[in-house]
Amino acid sequence: MTTILLAFFASYLISVTHAQFLCDYTGAPGPVFLDVTETATVGEVVGSLTVAGNDNQIILEQVAKNSLVKFVPESREIVLISNLPEWVDHFFAASTDPLNRDQVPRIEVDIRCTDKSLASKISTIQVKFVPESREIVLISNLPEWVDHFFAASTDPLNRDQVPRIEVDIRCTDKSLASKISTIQVKIDVNDVNNKTPYFVNTPYHTNISELTPIGYTVFENIEAKDDDYSFPNNFVFFVIEDGPFSDYVEISNQYQGRIILRKHLDFRHITSFYVTIVAKDSGSPALFARENITVDIIDEDNLNPVFINSPYSAQILYSTKPETEIETLPGPVEAKDQDQGILSSINYSIEYGSDGYFTINNQTGVVTLRKPVSRGMRFYMMVKATEAVNADHYATTSLNVEVVGNNKNAPVFTESSYRVDVLENVPVGSTVLRITATDEDGEPELLKYSIVGGNQIDDFAMSEKGELITYHKLDFLTTAAYQFTAQVSDGTHTAESIIRVIVVNTNNKNPTFLKSDYNFNASRKGNEYIGTTIASDITGQRITYKLLGYERYFYVTNAGDLYTTGHVAELEHSNYEVTVTACNDDSTHLAEDGRCSVTSVTITMPKLEQAREAFIRAGGTYSAAIVTLAVIAGLMLICIIVLVILLIKQKKLTTMVQQRTTHLTQACNIEASYAQAVLQRKEAVANGEGLANPYYCAYGDYQATDHVDDVSDHSDRPLDAGSTERLYKQRTKSSPAAPIPGGLTGNGTSLKQSVNGLASDAGQKEKKRVTIGSIEEVDDWGGDHPQSDSQVETILDPNVSVEPIRDNELSEAARPELTIYF
């Protein structure tokens, strides 16, 4: 059994991936194996190929001749053309192992299948085999072949394919010609970045509305390709090249051809623009291509119409006939659509103010008088312009029409010339003069005034009513006088007059001191010259000076001279700073206030110790003597005042004691003689008995009955005639005074003896004092007295002395008197 190996190569490898699968065969992609017996006769069909495609679509051909078989393309059959037995014997004889009969003799035939639709794109062999060196040599440029490779591909855009050159090299054993083997060599072609990107679907153009919002997609179909077949050589990205309109758009993603708006559009300012798009590959070095995209802006109906040269006015004669077209100023009534890309037609109408006297053409805007008018009539109308296609878009303006008489006479100024004096400090915008004119046509309200000539006319303006108004600040030093030519017009005739403006200089400059500050030395003497401050005024006004600070000690004259006052000696410090003002006089006829400047003056005086020494040296001793006498006189005055106060006080005490004595006399009755009371007291003391106080029959609202309440025990000195007794008084003023002890009888000697006896018992008990009213007295009652210890206090008044009354000094009356010495 002999095997025939059919091998497809080259063109088959290209065509096998065709969309219609042309050249596809049964058993692909491996070789086709056919069997034939060695006894087969010549001309016998060994087998046939089943290949996709008919003769109109594909070409089948045997690559090289074979001595044993041949391929018949028309029938696609393999036919035996030689006897096989002889070839079989030769096959085994040429074998390296002739005795090995397990080998199968094999006949190999190469058959090429070519897709006719691609036949023109299949290049010739790009390489050749050099048997001598056994090298494969490039014999053609590869870029063209690579282009053909991808163009012939069923998926030309698929650049992931690797172009490959396949070469079959046949090796034949010379000793055995029928011993043939085929070596298949595959050469992969590596990509380099030699293909420039290119845009597809060009040119690029789009239209967008002027109302397109920012961020909206302007264009998104930008596409570029790169015929390089490997990354990154064929990886393309986009950028916008800097240009005059590149700020209007941006690329949302550099790897996508999507352009968005980044700036607002306005058809009035820009109607169209372009930007340049650059497509770059990612190879090294990078290759790029440029393409412009043009954007036309669509004007939208988003703007109102606008009047040209508005507002409008007109003057018509009262004799104007109805149906007469009115000539308006500054031009005809006209409006236009601001949307220049639309330019809608405009409809005109009078909204109000015509009162039926006027009408306006709806299409042209021409105003026409409808009925007769009278002189002096005025009409204030509002004209409306509306877009014909959109009533929501409109504009309005005013049209003022005035009816006048026949203008036959020229106006006449009431004065041939005018003069006015103006202060240079008059505020800007002030009316400084009003000129008037008359018109025999009887319509002065139609007259309009203006300035038509003169010097420095920019400093003044003339209103249409004849008011001369300051337009800039005046300056006497720059321009002292102005002269203008004023004109009045009634619309047809004019008249002129001269206006002269005299600028009056004002007090607008401050006086100026020669120095910004002064330093003077001064003594501490009064009315002494210190120094002079000098100021000047370029306006020639008289200057007056004034001192601010320490006016009690210094003053300044109208000549600027500084002096001390009589009080300067009161100052303690040596340095004083004052302010001197210099003011020019008020301008009465200009109704202006004076203007002032100030300067600082430092006055330095001797220290106080030095001043005193200087004062003494200058005759201060005499002044000191006067001061001393004044001090003495003051002290004497104080002494006199004190003596007077003491006398008044003594007089009050005398009066009080007299009143007290009288009261004591009336309080108690004398019931026993003084000597008898003394004896009774002694006996009681000797017997250890106590008596009630023999000196008082009553004291206040109680009786002193305690047997230990011994007045003699409480006396602090003998009650002799030469002693000074204390005055006893009760604390409360309302309480009655203590009476004179009862029983004052006997002579003075017995009285003294009794008193001396009582005095011997003194010092046994603690004495107490009680304050009654404003005069104090000794409380000799004892501890059990109804008044508690906390209520009494002993105070001795050295100015009061009490002496007992002698017997021979007693009168016949029952009640003795007390003699009190001060």
Buried (B, 14 or more C-beta within 10 A) or exposed (E): EBEBBBBBBBBBBBBBBBEEEBBBBEEBEEBBEBEBEBEBEEEBBBBBBEBBBEEEBBBBEBBEEBEBBBBEBEEBBBBBEEBBEEBBEBBBEBBEEEEEEEEEBBBBBBBBBBBBBBEEBBBEEBBEBEEEEEEBEEEEEBEEBBBBBBEBBBEEEEBEBEBEBBBBEEEEEEEEEBBBEBEEEEBEBEBEBEBBBBBEEEEBEBEBBBBBEEEEBBBEEBBBBBBBBBEBBBBBBBBBEEEEBBEBBBBBEEEEBBBBBBEEBEBEEBBEBBBBBBBBBBBEEBBBBEBBBBBEBBBBBBBBBEBEEBBBEBBBBBEEEEEEEBEBEEEBBBBBBBBEBBEBEBBBBBEEBBEEBBBBEEEEBBBEBBEEBEBEBEBEBBBBBBBEEBEEBBBBBBBBBBBBBEBEBBBBBEEEEBEBEBBBBBEEEEEBBBBBBBBEBEBEEBBBBBBEEBEBBEBBBBEEEBBBBBBEEBBBEEBBEBBBBBBBBBEEBBBEBBBBBEBBBBBBBBBBBEEEEBEBEBBBBEEEEBBBBBBEBEBEBEBBBBBEEBEEBBBBEEEBBBBBBEEBBEBEEBEBEBBBBBBBBEBEEBEBEBBBBBBBBEBEBBEEEEBBEBBEEEEBEEEEEEEEEEEEEEEEEEEEEEEEEEEEEEEEBEEBBEEBBEEBBEBBEBBBBBBBBBBBBBEBBEEEEBBBBBBBBBBBEEEBEBEEBBBBBBBEEBBBEEBEBBBBBBBEEEBBBBBBBBBBBBBBEBBBBBBEBBBEBBBEBEBBBBBBBEBBBBBBBBEEBEBEEEEBBBEBEEEBBBBBBBBEEBEEEEBBBBEBEE
